[in-house]
Amino acid sequence: MILSFHPCYEGDVNRLCAGRDPGPEELAFIQRASAVILPQGCRESLYRMAAAHCPNVFPNYEVRFAFPGKTDQIRLFRRTGFPHPRSEIFSSVADFFSRYGDDGKGLPFSFPLVFKWNWGGEGASVFRVDSLEALKDMLLWEKGSGSDALPFLIQEFLPGGNRSLRVAVIGDALFSYWRIQPDPGRFLTNVSAGGIIDDRADPELQDAGRTAVRDFCGKTGINLAGIDLLFRESAPDENPFFLEINYFFGRKGLGGSERYYGLLAQAIDRWLSRLNLKRGITHAGTA
């Protein structure tokens, strides 16, 4: 029996667990299932229950919940040995000032640098910071707002020609496209910040990016995510730098939501086929 918690993928049994933790009924269905399909927005409690009681769970979210947030993603890149911008992690604003004081003496990176709060998507918590004064202003504002206990990180700024490569991992398939910022005065390349999608430019670099992501997924088990890479403008032939892992990612670069859900369904079907499983779609237990 194929059990689906995903509202856009039909299993033999279909359950919805949105906005709540799973309960005894969900556990009973999971224990009977040969495979469990989870939604992108599933809670950790649902993932842990599925992974503990069914041998086959899609997506594999082990790394997502073991290394949550941007700071832990840096720890994951370090642990797996994949290139990423040099980074320093702070547990709070107070942690930063305890290390570097008001004068910033000994900061590991020169300005400009990249500042990232631990949470936030589509560039909402990522900033280019051009001076120590601007960095202090940002941190002191957060302290005044009561958010000074939040983790964050700073990174070296690597010029990437105003573009980044998004590699979308959907099961065993990888799709890549550039996000290009046409305004040289803007830092972010994501679409919500005015980035333009180009899936044709520099195909050899796109191939290198997909290869790097495939190796990364082989080490981590990730099979549903949007992974952002950067090629240094001064050395485009070197290995790409890993920037972030996005478990909720935009679909415009994939052709929109309808195409995305089609690609997702195909990937799940292939995954089931490799397990010698097939949906009977009895429609039992829908709730």
Sine and cosine of phi, psi and omega as CSV:
sin_phi,cos_phi,sin_psi,cos_psi,sin_omega,cos_omega
0.00,0.00,0.77,-0.64,0.05,-1.00
-0.99,-0.11,0.86,-0.51,-0.02,-1.00
-0.97,-0.26,0.83,-0.55,0.00,-1.00
-0.89,-0.46,0.79,-0.61,0.17,-0.99
-0.98,-0.18,0.04,1.00,-0.03,-1.00
-1.00,0.00,0.82,-0.57,-0.08,-1.00
-0.92,0.40,-0.28,0.96,-0.04,-1.00
-0.94,-0.33,0.19,0.98,0.07,-1.00
-0.74,-0.68,0.85,-0.52,-0.09,-1.00
-1.00,-0.01,0.83,-0.56,0.08,-1.00
-0.97,-0.26,-0.19,-0.98,0.11,-0.99
-0.95,0.31,-0.57,0.82,0.11,-0.99
-0.79,-0.62,0.68,-0.73,-0.07,-1.00
-0.82,-0.58,0.79,-0.62,0.01,-1.00
-0.77,-0.63,0.49,-0.87,0.11,-0.99
-0.89,-0.45,0.72,-0.70,-0.03,-1.00
-0.74,-0.67,0.49,0.87,-0.08,-1.00
-0.94,0.34,0.73,-0.68,0.10,-0.99
0.97,0.23,0.18,0.98,0.00,-1.00
-0.46,-0.89,0.32,-0.95,0.11,-0.99
-0.98,0.21,0.44,-0.90,0.04,-1.00
-0.94,0.34,0.44,-0.90,-0.02,-1.00
-0.85,-0.53,-0.25,-0.97,-0.04,-1.00
-0.86,0.50,-0.58,0.81,0.00,-1.00
-0.91,0.41,-0.69,0.73,0.03,-1.00
-0.89,0.46,-0.67,0.74,0.02,-1.00
-0.87,0.50,-0.67,0.74,0.00,-1.00
-0.89,0.46,-0.68,0.74,0.04,-1.00
-0.91,0.41,-0.67,0.74,-0.01,-1.00
-0.88,0.47,-0.66,0.75,-0.02,-1.00
-0.91,0.42,-0.44,0.90,0.03,-1.00
-1.00,0.04,-0.27,0.96,-0.17,-0.99
-0.98,0.19,0.55,-0.84,0.17,-0.99
-1.00,0.10,-0.45,0.89,0.03,-1.00
-0.44,-0.90,0.53,-0.85,-0.01,-1.00
-0.83,-0.56,0.76,-0.66,0.06,-1.00
-0.95,-0.30,0.81,-0.58,-0.06,-1.00
-0.94,-0.33,0.44,-0.90,0.08,-1.00
-0.98,0.17,0.32,-0.95,0.03,-1.00
-0.90,0.44,-0.49,0.87,-0.05,-1.00
-1.00,-0.07,0.38,0.92,-0.07,-1.00
-0.94,0.35,0.52,-0.85,0.08,-1.00
-0.96,0.26,0.38,-0.93,0.04,-1.00
-0.87,0.49,-0.57,0.82,-0.01,-1.00
-0.88,0.48,-0.63,0.78,0.03,-1.00
-0.94,0.35,-0.69,0.73,0.02,-1.00
-0.88,0.48,-0.72,0.69,-0.04,-1.00
-0.89,0.46,-0.65,0.76,0.03,-1.00
-0.89,0.45,-0.71,0.70,0.00,-1.00
-0.89,0.45,-0.72,0.69,-0.06,-1.00
-0.92,0.40,-0.50,0.87,-0.03,-1.00
-0.98,0.19,-0.40,0.92,-0.17,-0.99
-0.84,-0.54,0.01,1.00,0.06,-1.00
-0.65,-0.76,0.70,-0.72,-0.06,-1.00
-0.96,0.26,-0.27,0.96,-0.10,-0.99
-0.77,-0.63,0.94,-0.35,-0.04,-1.00
-0.75,-0.66,0.75,-0.66,0.07,-1.00
-0.79,-0.61,0.73,-0.68,-0.04,1.00
-0.97,0.23,0.21,-0.98,0.12,-0.99
-1.00,0.09,0.96,-0.27,-0.06,-1.00
-0.95,-0.31,0.36,0.93,-0.03,-1.00
-0.85,0.52,-0.74,0.67,-0.03,-1.00
-0.94,0.34,-0.59,0.81,0.00,-1.00
-0.83,0.56,-0.70,0.72,-0.06,-1.00
-1.00,0.01,-0.37,0.93,0.05,-1.00
-0.98,0.20,-0.48,0.88,-0.03,-1.00
-0.76,-0.65,0.93,0.37,-0.06,-1.00
-0.98,0.19,0.52,-0.86,0.10,-1.00
0.99,0.16,0.23,-0.97,-0.08,-1.00
-0.93,0.37,-0.58,0.82,-0.01,-1.00
-0.93,0.38,-0.66,0.75,0.02,-1.00
-0.95,0.32,-0.45,0.89,0.09,-1.00
-0.90,0.45,-0.60,0.80,0.09,-1.00
-0.88,0.47,-0.67,0.74,0.04,-1.00
-0.89,0.46,-0.58,0.81,0.05,-1.00
-0.92,0.39,-0.70,0.71,0.04,-1.00
-0.87,0.50,-0.64,0.77,0.03,-1.00
-0.90,0.44,-0.71,0.71,-0.06,-1.00
-0.91,0.42,-0.62,0.78,-0.05,-1.00
-1.00,0.03,-0.17,0.99,0.10,-1.00
0.99,0.17,0.39,0.92,0.00,-1.00
-1.00,-0.06,0.61,-0.79,-0.05,-1.00
-0.87,0.49,0.64,-0.77,0.07,-1.00
-0.40,-0.92,0.36,-0.93,0.02,-1.00
-0.86,0.51,0.63,-0.78,0.07,-1.00
-0.82,0.57,0.72,-0.69,-0.15,-0.99
-0.66,-0.75,0.47,-0.88,0.15,-0.99
-0.76,-0.65,0.73,-0.69,-0.12,-0.99
-0.96,-0.26,0.65,-0.76,0.02,-1.00
-0.80,-0.60,0.62,-0.78,0.01,-1.00
-0.99,0.16,-0.34,0.94,-0.07,-1.00
-0.18,-0.98,0.15,-0.99,0.09,-1.00
-0.88,0.47,-0.66,0.75,0.02,-1.00
-0.87,0.49,-0.59,0.81,0.03,-1.00
-0.87,0.49,-0.67,0.74,0.02,-1.00
-0.87,0.49,-0.77,0.63,-0.07,-1.00
-0.93,0.37,-0.46,0.89,0.05,-1.00
-0.94,0.35,-0.47,0.88,0.01,-1.00
-1.00,0.08,-0.65,0.76,-0.19,-0.98
-0.85,-0.52,-0.07,1.00,0.06,-1.00
0.89,0.46,-0.15,-0.99,-0.02,-1.00
-0.97,0.26,-0.39,0.92,-0.07,-1.00
-1.00,-0.05,-0.05,1.00,0.03,-1.00
0.90,0.43,0.34,0.94,-0.06,-1.00
-0.90,0.43,0.78,-0.63,0.02,-1.00
1.00,-0.01,0.10,0.99,0.06,-1.00
-0.80,0.60,0.70,-0.71,-0.11,-0.99
-0.96,0.27,-0.24,0.97,-0.06,-1.00
-0.80,-0.61,0.54,-0.84,0.12,-0.99
-1.00,0.08,0.25,-0.97,0.04,-1.00
-1.00,0.02,0.55,-0.84,0.02,1.00
-0.95,0.31,0.40,-0.92,0.12,-0.99
-0.72,-0.70,0.16,-0.99,-0.01,-1.00
-0.95,-0.30,0.73,-0.69,0.00,-1.00
-0.91,-0.42,0.74,-0.67,0.01,-1.00
-0.70,-0.71,0.85,-0.53,0.23,-0.97
-0.94,0.33,0.38,-0.92,-0.14,-0.99
-0.91,0.42,-0.49,0.87,-0.09,-1.00
-0.85,-0.52,0.30,-0.95,0.05,-1.00
0.87,-0.50,0.63,-0.78,-0.01,-1.00
-0.88,-0.48,0.16,-0.99,0.04,-1.00
0.80,0.60,0.60,0.80,0.10,-1.00
0.97,0.22,0.09,1.00,-0.10,-1.00
-0.91,0.42,-0.39,0.92,-0.06,-1.00
-0.84,-0.54,0.43,0.90,-0.02,-1.00
-0.85,-0.52,0.74,-0.67,-0.08,-1.00
-0.64,-0.77,0.56,-0.83,0.25,-0.97
-1.00,0.02,0.75,-0.66,-0.03,-1.00
-0.87,-0.50,0.83,-0.56,-0.16,-0.99
-0.99,-0.15,-0.13,0.99,-0.04,-1.00
-0.39,-0.92,0.32,-0.95,0.06,-1.00
-0.89,0.45,-0.61,0.79,0.01,-1.00
-0.88,0.47,-0.68,0.73,0.02,-1.00
-0.91,0.41,-0.61,0.79,0.03,-1.00
-0.91,0.42,-0.72,0.69,0.01,-1.00
-0.89,0.45,-0.65,0.76,0.03,-1.00
-0.87,0.50,-0.68,0.74,0.00,-1.00
-0.90,0.45,-0.71,0.70,-0.04,-1.00
-0.93,0.37,-0.66,0.75,-0.01,-1.00
-0.93,0.35,-0.54,0.84,0.08,-1.00
-0.90,0.43,-0.68,0.73,0.03,-1.00
-0.90,0.44,-0.62,0.78,0.03,-1.00
-0.88,0.47,-0.66,0.75,0.02,-1.00
-0.93,0.36,-0.44,0.90,-0.02,-1.00
-1.00,0.08,-0.11,0.99,-0.01,-1.00
1.00,0.03,0.15,0.99,-0.02,-1.00
-0.98,-0.21,0.30,0.95,-0.14,-0.99
-0.96,0.27,-0.12,0.99,0.02,-1.00
-1.00,-0.06,0.07,1.00,-0.03,-1.00
-0.99,0.14,0.65,-0.76,0.08,-1.00
-0.92,0.39,0.42,-0.91,0.09,-1.00
-0.38,-0.93,0.10,-0.99,0.05,-1.00
-0.61,-0.80,0.37,-0.93,0.18,-0.98
-0.86,-0.52,0.53,-0.85,-0.04,-1.00
-0.72,-0.69,0.43,-0.90,0.17,-0.99
-0.91,0.42,0.57,-0.82,0.03,-1.00
-1.00,0.04,0.85,-0.53,0.01,-1.00
-0.93,-0.38,0.93,-0.36,0.03,-1.00
-0.87,0.50,0.82,-0.57,-0.05,-1.00
-0.85,-0.52,0.38,0.93,0.02,-1.00
0.94,0.35,0.48,0.88,0.02,-1.00
0.86,0.51,0.60,0.80,0.06,-1.00
-0.45,-0.90,0.40,-0.92,0.12,-0.99
-0.69,-0.73,0.38,-0.93,0.01,-1.00
-0.97,-0.26,0.83,-0.55,0.11,-0.99
-0.99,-0.12,0.80,-0.59,0.12,-0.99
-0.92,-0.40,0.92,-0.39,0.02,-1.00
-1.00,0.00,0.84,-0.54,0.02,-1.00
-0.98,-0.18,0.89,-0.45,0.01,-1.00
-0.79,-0.62,1.00,-0.08,-0.09,-1.00
0.90,0.43,-0.82,-0.57,0.00,-1.00
-1.00,-0.05,0.09,1.00,-0.04,-1.00
-0.95,-0.31,0.59,-0.80,0.03,-1.00
-0.85,-0.53,0.70,-0.72,0.01,-1.00
-0.78,-0.63,0.73,-0.68,-0.06,-1.00
-0.80,-0.60,0.49,-0.87,0.09,-1.00
-0.30,-0.95,0.50,-0.87,0.06,-1.00
-0.99,0.13,0.54,-0.84,0.22,-0.98
-0.89,-0.45,0.92,-0.39,-0.17,-0.99
-0.92,-0.38,0.76,-0.65,0.04,-1.00
-1.00,-0.09,0.94,-0.35,-0.05,-1.00
-0.96,0.26,-0.30,0.95,-0.02,-1.00
-1.00,-0.07,0.95,-0.32,-0.04,-1.00
-0.89,0.45,-0.26,0.96,0.02,-1.00
-1.00,0.06,-0.06,1.00,0.00,-1.00
-0.94,-0.34,0.55,-0.84,-0.12,-0.99
-1.00,-0.04,-0.72,0.70,-0.11,-0.99
-0.97,0.26,0.52,-0.85,-0.01,-1.00
-0.94,-0.35,-0.07,1.00,-0.06,-1.00
-0.92,0.39,0.37,-0.93,-0.12,-0.99
-0.87,0.49,-0.63,0.78,-0.02,-1.00
-0.91,0.41,-0.31,0.95,0.05,-1.00
-0.99,-0.15,0.20,0.98,0.03,-1.00
0.99,-0.16,0.12,0.99,0.01,-1.00
-0.92,0.40,0.54,-0.84,0.01,-1.00
-0.95,-0.30,0.68,-0.73,-0.02,-1.00
-1.00,0.03,0.71,-0.71,0.06,-1.00
-0.61,-0.79,0.93,-0.37,-0.02,-1.00
-0.99,-0.17,0.17,0.98,-0.05,-1.00
-0.92,-0.39,-0.45,0.89,-0.11,-0.99
-0.91,0.41,0.58,-0.82,0.10,-1.00
0.71,0.71,0.90,0.44,-0.05,-1.00
-0.88,0.48,-0.47,0.88,-0.01,-1.00
-0.94,0.35,-0.57,0.82,0.07,-1.00
-0.95,0.31,-0.61,0.79,0.07,-1.00
-0.87,0.48,-0.65,0.76,0.03,-1.00
-0.89,0.45,-0.66,0.75,0.04,-1.00
-0.90,0.44,-0.62,0.79,0.04,-1.00
-0.91,0.41,-0.69,0.73,0.02,-1.00
-0.90,0.43,-0.62,0.79,0.03,-1.00
-0.89,0.46,-0.70,0.72,0.01,-1.00
-0.89,0.46,-0.67,0.74,0.00,-1.00
-0.93,0.38,-0.62,0.78,0.03,-1.00
-0.88,0.48,-0.67,0.74,0.04,-1.00
-0.90,0.44,-0.66,0.75,0.00,-1.00
-0.89,0.45,-0.70,0.72,0.01,-1.00
-0.91,0.42,-0.56,0.83,0.06,-1.00
-0.89,0.46,-0.54,0.84,0.00,-1.00
-0.99,0.10,-0.47,0.88,-0.13,-0.99
-0.96,-0.29,-0.33,0.94,-0.05,-1.00
0.99,0.11,0.04,1.00,0.00,-1.00
-0.89,0.46,0.75,-0.66,0.05,-1.00
-0.68,-0.73,0.25,0.97,0.15,-0.99
-0.37,-0.93,0.97,-0.24,-0.03,-1.00
-0.10,-1.00,0.33,-0.95,0.19,-0.98
-0.95,-0.32,0.88,-0.48,-0.09,-1.00
-0.93,-0.36,0.79,-0.61,-0.07,-1.00
-0.98,-0.17,0.74,-0.67,-0.03,-1.00
-0.82,-0.57,0.38,-0.92,0.07,-1.00
-0.74,-0.68,0.74,-0.68,0.15,-0.99
-0.98,-0.22,0.81,-0.58,0.00,-1.00
-0.90,0.43,0.74,-0.67,-0.04,-1.00
-0.87,0.49,-0.57,0.82,-0.04,-1.00
-0.99,0.15,-0.23,0.97,-0.03,-1.00
-0.53,-0.85,0.91,0.40,-0.10,-0.99
-0.92,0.40,-0.29,0.96,-0.04,-1.00
-1.00,0.07,-0.13,0.99,0.04,-1.00
-0.98,0.19,0.17,-0.98,-0.02,-1.00
-0.88,0.47,0.58,-0.81,0.00,-1.00
-0.93,0.36,0.44,-0.90,0.06,-1.00
-1.00,-0.09,0.72,-0.69,0.06,-1.00
-0.99,0.16,0.77,-0.64,-0.02,-1.00
-0.97,-0.23,-0.82,0.57,-0.08,-1.00
-0.42,-0.91,0.35,-0.94,0.15,-0.99
-0.91,-0.41,0.81,-0.59,-0.02,-1.00
-0.90,-0.44,0.93,-0.36,0.01,-1.00
-0.99,0.12,-0.33,0.95,0.23,-0.97
-0.92,-0.40,0.90,-0.44,-0.09,-1.00
-0.71,-0.70,0.47,-0.88,0.00,-1.00
-0.89,0.45,0.43,-0.90,-0.09,-1.00
-0.91,-0.42,-0.05,1.00,-0.05,-1.00
-0.87,0.50,-0.65,0.76,0.00,-1.00
-0.93,0.37,-0.25,0.97,0.04,-1.00
-0.99,-0.14,0.01,1.00,0.00,-1.00
0.98,-0.21,0.18,0.98,0.04,-1.00
0.97,-0.23,0.15,-0.99,-0.10,-1.00
-0.90,0.43,-0.64,0.77,-0.04,-1.00
-0.88,0.48,-0.70,0.71,0.03,-1.00
-0.92,0.39,-0.64,0.77,0.00,-1.00
-0.85,0.53,-0.74,0.68,-0.04,-1.00
-0.92,0.40,-0.51,0.86,0.10,-0.99
-0.91,0.41,-0.70,0.72,0.04,-1.00
-0.90,0.44,-0.64,0.77,0.00,-1.00
-0.90,0.44,-0.71,0.70,-0.01,-1.00
-0.88,0.47,-0.66,0.75,0.03,-1.00
-0.89,0.46,-0.66,0.75,-0.01,-1.00
-0.91,0.42,-0.65,0.76,0.02,-1.00
-0.92,0.40,-0.66,0.75,0.03,-1.00
-0.87,0.50,-0.67,0.74,0.02,-1.00
-0.91,0.41,-0.64,0.77,0.02,-1.00
-0.88,0.47,-0.71,0.71,0.04,-1.00
-0.90,0.44,-0.63,0.77,-0.01,-1.00
-0.89,0.46,-0.65,0.76,0.03,-1.00
-0.91,0.42,-0.42,0.91,0.05,-1.00
-1.00,0.03,0.03,1.00,-0.06,-1.00
0.87,0.50,0.61,0.79,0.05,-1.00
-0.89,-0.45,0.46,-0.89,-0.03,-1.00
-0.53,-0.85,0.64,-0.77,0.03,-1.00
-0.94,0.33,0.72,-0.70,0.15,-0.99
-1.00,-0.09,-0.39,0.92,-0.01,-1.00
0.78,0.63,0.95,0.31,0.04,-1.00
-1.00,0.01,-0.23,0.97,0.01,-1.00
0.92,0.39,0.25,0.97,0.00,-1.00
-0.98,0.22,0.57,-0.82,0.15,-0.99
0.96,0.26,0.32,0.95,0.02,-1.00
-0.94,0.35,0.75,-0.67,0.00,-1.00
-0.38,-0.92,0.00,0.00,0.00,0.00
